[in-house]
Amino acid sequence: MITANEGSVTIMVPDFTKVSARAPVFYNPAMEFNRDVSVVALQVFQRLLGGEISVADTFSGSGIRAIRYLVEVEGVSEAFANDINPLAVECIKNNSLMNSVSPEVSREDASIFLRTNHGRFDVIDIDPFGTPAPFLDSAAASARNNSLLAVTATDTSSLCGTYIKPCLRKYSSRPLKTEYCHEIGLRILAGFTAMNLARYRKSASVLLSHSSQHYMRLYIHVRRGARRADESLRNIGFILHCFKCLHHEHMKGFVPLKQECPHCGAEMEAAGPLWVGDIQDSRFIGEMIGEVENKKLNTATDVLKLLKACLGEAGMPPGFYDIHEVCSKLGRSAPPLRDVMDGLEKAGFRVSRTHIRPTGIKTDATIRDIEEVLEGFSV
């Protein structure tokens, strides 16, 4: 057996040589950062609701996530730990005893588990090995009003455009392999989730999103009501990208129009349908930043770094520009990123860094505006 220490809990899992779905009981130590962010997000959401909350961990594996929610998040009245693997169920029970908590443990297919507990949870956590797509319809149907839906996707190769057909098949959306392909992937996942919710007259508001390591993660506030759902769908659209000059823009609606690049005349390619609205909520993330110091987190420094970067992205347009890519197109060396950002701000544009790529900036400036700023630096 292997002993793992995360946050305020200790668990034991069967020994394994490689993290995979074939492990006796699934546990990925590299996802501790994911779980640390989740603990903070759930605490902030619980306080926003102002009462006790019920949490569902649909792919519980070792039980680490559900156990941490019970131990570390104040106001969690009940947590449900579900896994279809019988060995995982035994592991969850043993680890719960080790940490003196009592989650409701079940052995069901995730979709059946959610359907049979319709409207019971304030938080539904979907964190499968691979794509969450097959389970989002059941999650959308089951989500109660004013609840939180947390979704993880590890099939980044399809969401980011390395493999286009799997993305079309799973998410009904076309990806693009651009420098900001991870943001496109987040927006495809958010759009797909929102469209699933809309079928059940529920709306989506993205509170936090991040692409880290090998996965993508969303935290979505769910509200019931046809009018809210209709408003939510106004955030569905497409991102148009020019591979010749790197210009990009977005448009709302379900029908992409073929369009020439306004800067170089090349035909632009479209990614979507996807979410073109905000994918970071400044108020929620600000509350999370204040909450980090109250938690015992092994990755607290990295969590704060992520949250501060995501806070800077709030309210910024979809996509970003990689300054090194832009300079490569221009055949020149890249100046310091901070100098480029200062130049854009002096020219009257909004600009921030992005958590996805260290050489990327989000801005409302066009590619031509960026090039003009770069011209002010020596080659």
C-alpha atoms as one frame of an Amber mdcrd trajectory, in Angstrom:
protein
   0.000   0.000   0.000   1.030   3.617  -0.624   0.402   6.382   1.901  -0.517
   9.843   0.584  -0.773  13.083   2.556  -2.798  15.958   1.117  -4.148  18.997
   2.897  -5.355  17.785   6.289  -5.937  14.140   5.348  -3.963  10.934   4.951
  -5.084   8.049   2.762  -3.769   4.681   1.649  -4.094   3.199  -1.833  -2.925
  -0.076  -3.398   0.573   0.084  -4.835   0.742   0.838  -8.566   3.551   1.367
 -11.051   1.815   3.812 -13.391  -1.087   6.247 -13.101  -3.736   4.846 -15.420
  -7.332   3.648 -15.500  -5.930   0.117 -15.061  -4.576   0.825 -11.579  -6.315
  -1.272  -8.866  -7.769   1.942  -7.389  -7.339   5.191  -9.263  -5.278   7.849
  -7.493  -3.177  10.488  -9.243  -0.775  12.351  -6.931  -0.179  14.954  -9.658
  -3.798  16.084  -9.245  -3.190  17.343  -5.697  -3.015  20.874  -7.123  -6.414
  20.343  -8.770  -7.883  19.183  -5.472  -6.298  22.080  -3.568  -7.957  24.582
  -5.915 -11.227  22.660  -5.542 -11.144  22.857  -1.751 -10.763  26.641  -1.914
 -13.457  27.013  -4.590 -15.969  24.947  -2.623 -15.313  26.927   0.552 -15.969
  30.211  -1.243 -19.095  28.816  -2.909 -20.393  27.514   0.431 -20.015  30.949
   1.963 -21.723  32.597  -0.984 -24.692  30.266  -0.471 -24.616  30.986   3.238
 -25.517  27.517   4.488 -24.585  23.866   4.572 -23.915  22.156   1.267 -24.139
  18.652  -0.143 -21.320  17.487  -2.430 -21.138  14.642  -4.975 -17.785  13.143
  -5.990 -18.911  11.048  -8.944 -15.561   9.393  -9.783 -14.173   8.989  -6.301
 -11.394   6.426  -6.808  -9.474   6.420  -3.527 -12.015   8.795  -1.980  -9.424
  11.524  -1.495 -11.555  14.320  -2.962 -14.748  13.584  -1.031 -12.791  13.038
   2.191 -10.948  16.327   1.784 -14.220  18.148   1.198 -15.623  16.763   4.455
 -12.471  17.471   6.467 -11.305  20.781   5.000 -14.402  22.652   3.774 -16.531
  24.179   6.495 -20.256  23.742   6.004 -20.208  20.485   4.016 -23.083  18.605
   5.637 -22.767  15.515   3.464 -20.491  14.187   0.764 -21.203  11.325  -1.603
 -18.333   9.199  -2.887 -19.238   7.102  -5.913 -17.136   4.714  -7.974 -18.067
   1.726 -10.105 -14.903  -0.166  -9.074 -15.596  -2.491  -6.092 -11.982  -2.193
  -4.904 -12.354   1.593  -4.915 -15.490   1.341  -2.783 -13.582  -0.647  -0.150
 -10.697   1.807  -0.348 -13.044   4.773   0.159 -14.560   3.141   3.246 -11.136
   2.391   4.761  -9.773   5.863   4.036 -12.909   7.446   5.490 -12.371   5.542
   8.742  -8.735   6.690   8.808  -9.906  10.316   8.644 -12.947   9.960  10.939
 -15.506  10.974   8.309 -18.522   9.176   6.880 -19.321   9.991   3.260 -22.207
   8.202   1.603 -20.444   5.541  -0.454 -22.019   4.022  -3.558 -21.019   1.783
  -6.435 -22.836   2.985  -9.539 -22.203   4.063 -13.076 -21.660   7.825 -12.776
 -24.625   8.736 -14.976 -26.981   6.430 -13.082 -25.677   7.777  -9.777 -26.466
  11.336 -10.855 -29.870  10.503 -12.330 -31.015   8.620  -9.243 -29.965  11.530
  -7.014 -31.665  14.211  -9.100 -31.567  17.651  -7.479 -29.860  16.426  -4.311
 -26.475  18.125  -4.565 -25.241  21.693  -4.179 -21.957  20.688  -5.810 -21.417
  18.045  -8.491 -17.792  17.210  -9.201 -17.098  15.447 -12.508 -13.456  14.351
 -12.609 -13.155  11.231 -14.806 -10.118   9.645 -16.407 -10.422  11.144 -19.902
 -13.389  13.014 -21.289 -16.325  14.172 -19.140 -18.551  14.488 -22.230 -20.626
  11.281 -21.737 -21.599  12.348 -18.216 -22.479  16.001 -18.686 -26.054  15.362
 -19.812 -26.779  13.501 -16.558 -24.951  16.176 -14.571 -26.981  18.897 -16.283
 -30.243  17.059 -15.635 -29.358  16.479 -11.983 -27.951  19.907 -11.092 -30.190
  21.825  -8.735 -30.882  25.550  -8.853 -28.067  27.755  -7.547 -25.520  24.922
  -7.556 -21.900  24.472  -8.603 -20.774  22.122 -11.359 -17.038  21.368 -11.343
 -15.738  19.615 -14.465 -12.321  18.196 -15.326 -11.225  17.055 -18.800  -7.931
  15.256 -19.421  -8.476  14.645 -23.149  -6.555  17.798 -24.005  -5.214  16.425
 -27.284  -8.711  16.546 -28.757  -9.830  19.778 -27.090  -6.648  21.546 -28.211
  -6.853  20.418 -31.838  -4.151  17.770 -32.069  -6.928  15.338 -32.990  -9.894
  17.135 -34.557 -12.299  14.255 -35.179 -12.485  13.120 -31.512 -13.367  16.689
 -30.498 -16.116  16.858 -33.110 -17.357  13.468 -31.973 -17.336  14.145 -28.239
 -18.020  17.880 -27.971 -19.728  18.706 -31.294 -17.156  21.448 -31.738 -14.184
  22.116 -33.984 -10.883  22.940 -32.263  -7.955  24.858 -33.729  -4.263  24.229
 -33.092  -3.278  27.819 -32.332  -0.936  29.319 -29.747  -3.990  29.761 -27.479
  -5.407  26.298 -28.206  -5.695  25.511 -24.485  -8.002  28.481 -24.025 -10.005
  27.307 -27.029 -10.235  23.908 -25.323 -11.527  25.492 -22.123 -14.098  27.430
 -24.113 -15.206  24.321 -26.031 -15.696  22.502 -22.732 -17.579  25.471 -21.246
 -19.790  25.827 -24.319 -20.585  22.125 -24.398 -21.482  22.194 -20.700 -23.667
  25.286 -21.143 -25.550  23.709 -24.057 -26.178  20.567 -22.006 -27.548  22.695
 -19.159 -29.731  24.736 -21.525 -31.623  21.599 -22.597 -32.900  21.414 -19.028
 -33.737  25.133 -18.796 -30.620  25.905 -16.781 -27.975  28.583 -17.277 -24.199
  28.532 -16.931 -21.897  31.192 -15.500 -18.197  30.352 -15.480 -16.663  31.309
 -12.127 -13.155  29.972 -12.731 -11.387  28.058 -15.480  -7.825  26.899 -15.831
  -5.641  24.729 -18.016  -2.918  23.141 -15.903  -0.504  20.287 -16.523  -2.428
  17.662 -18.546  -6.010  18.722 -17.823  -8.624  21.480 -17.992 -10.928  22.449
 -15.149 -14.136  24.512 -14.973 -16.270  25.771 -12.094 -19.739  26.682 -13.339
 -22.563  28.331 -11.404 -25.882  26.753 -12.401 -29.193  28.605 -12.201 -32.605
  27.338 -13.241 -34.950  29.170 -15.631 -35.636  29.246 -19.370 -34.916  32.968
 -19.598 -31.584  32.548 -17.842 -30.754  29.611 -20.120 -31.529  31.702 -23.197
 -29.288  34.495 -21.893 -26.542  31.975 -21.238 -26.652  30.719 -24.820 -25.909
  34.222 -26.061 -22.347  33.458 -24.978 -22.044  30.672 -27.551 -20.158  31.563
 -30.703 -16.925  31.059 -32.628 -13.334  32.226 -32.572 -11.944  33.200 -35.980
  -8.203  32.891 -36.461  -5.853  33.940 -39.242  -2.852  31.641 -39.460  -1.088
  34.047 -41.812  -0.863  37.162 -39.624  -2.141  35.752 -36.266  -5.120  38.115
 -36.044  -8.068  36.615 -34.184 -11.551  37.730 -33.246 -14.769  36.196 -32.003
 -18.399  36.255 -33.028 -21.593  35.239 -31.277 -24.191  32.877 -32.716 -24.441
  29.281 -33.865 -23.555  29.798 -37.537 -19.954  30.810 -38.400 -19.578  32.961
 -41.492 -16.555  32.548 -43.753 -14.577  35.686 -43.379 -11.438  37.277 -44.733
  -8.860  38.533 -42.285  -9.353  42.328 -42.002  -5.585  42.798 -41.750  -4.030
  40.585 -44.420  -6.973  39.316 -46.511  -6.335  35.602 -45.876  -9.311  33.354
 -45.189  -9.815  32.894 -41.471 -10.549  29.527 -39.866 -13.202  29.011 -37.188
 -13.153  27.146 -33.875 -16.449  26.283 -32.245 -19.175  26.440 -31.310 -17.687
  27.397 -27.988 -18.105  29.798 -25.069 -17.110  33.367 -25.982 -18.263  34.955
 -22.711 -16.206  35.459 -19.578 -14.419  32.380 -18.241 -13.104  34.086 -15.091
 -15.263  35.777 -12.428 -13.276  38.479 -10.632 -15.426  38.486  -7.492 -15.313
  34.722  -7.021 -11.585  34.486  -7.727 -10.883  37.416  -5.421 -12.676  35.586
  -2.619 -10.640  32.470  -3.400  -7.374  34.397  -3.135  -8.388  35.589   0.318
  -9.321  32.054   1.350  -6.063  30.300   0.409  -4.241  31.344   3.583  -7.013
  29.764   5.686  -6.348  26.308   4.238  -3.543  23.845   4.785  -2.404  23.304
   1.193   0.869  21.780   0.059   0.589  23.707  -3.220  -0.602  27.027  -1.746
   2.076  29.072  -3.560   1.122  27.604  -6.934  -2.590  28.004  -6.197  -2.123
  31.712  -5.452  -0.033  32.169  -8.587  -2.774  30.594 -10.705  -5.605  32.547
  -9.094  -3.847  35.893  -9.453  -3.201  35.173 -13.141  -6.839  34.169 -13.676
  -7.983  37.329 -11.878  -6.008  39.390 -14.386  -7.760  37.582 -17.256 -11.267
  38.454 -16.003 -13.199  40.620 -18.444 -10.620  40.248 -21.215 -11.540  39.202
 -24.791 -11.239  35.553 -25.882  -7.835  34.369 -27.047  -4.400  35.832 -26.529
  -1.259  36.691 -28.470   2.055  34.957 -27.903   4.583  37.762 -28.274   7.316
  35.323 -29.298   5.065  33.965 -32.077   4.247  37.485 -33.246   7.913  38.485
 -33.287   8.828  35.291 -35.126   6.315  36.203 -37.858   7.914  39.651 -38.055
  11.427  38.195 -38.173  12.639  40.021 -35.091  13.699  39.228 -31.541  11.139
  39.557 -28.771  11.498  42.433 -26.281  10.673  41.870 -22.587   7.012  41.031
 -22.157   6.509  43.698 -19.512   7.801  46.362 -21.920   5.275  45.281 -24.566
   2.465  45.369 -22.012   3.503  48.850 -20.853   3.563  50.031 -24.451   0.049
  48.763 -25.078  -1.246  50.324 -21.872   0.283  53.683 -22.797  -1.496  53.408
 -26.153  -4.806  53.051 -24.288  -5.365  49.287 -24.504  -6.231  46.829 -21.770
  -3.677  44.078 -21.320  -2.953  41.222 -18.933  -0.873  38.081 -18.795  -2.440
  34.650 -19.173  -1.989  31.634 -16.917  -1.830  29.366 -19.962   1.418  30.530
 -21.528   4.191  32.670 -19.971   4.850  34.544 -23.225   1.167  35.256 -23.921
  -0.841  38.430 -23.345  -4.583  39.028 -23.412  -5.572  42.412 -24.793  -8.245
  44.323 -26.671  -5.558  45.552 -29.075  -5.450  44.153 -32.611  -2.457  42.409
 -34.144  -1.644  45.638 -36.008  -1.691  47.604 -32.733   0.711  45.099 -31.213
   2.997  45.299 -34.249   3.075  49.095 -33.979   4.149  48.853 -30.352   6.824
  46.305 -31.266   8.148  48.656 -33.965   9.097  51.051 -31.177  11.692  48.612
 -29.877  15.056  48.064 -31.472  15.412  44.799 -33.406
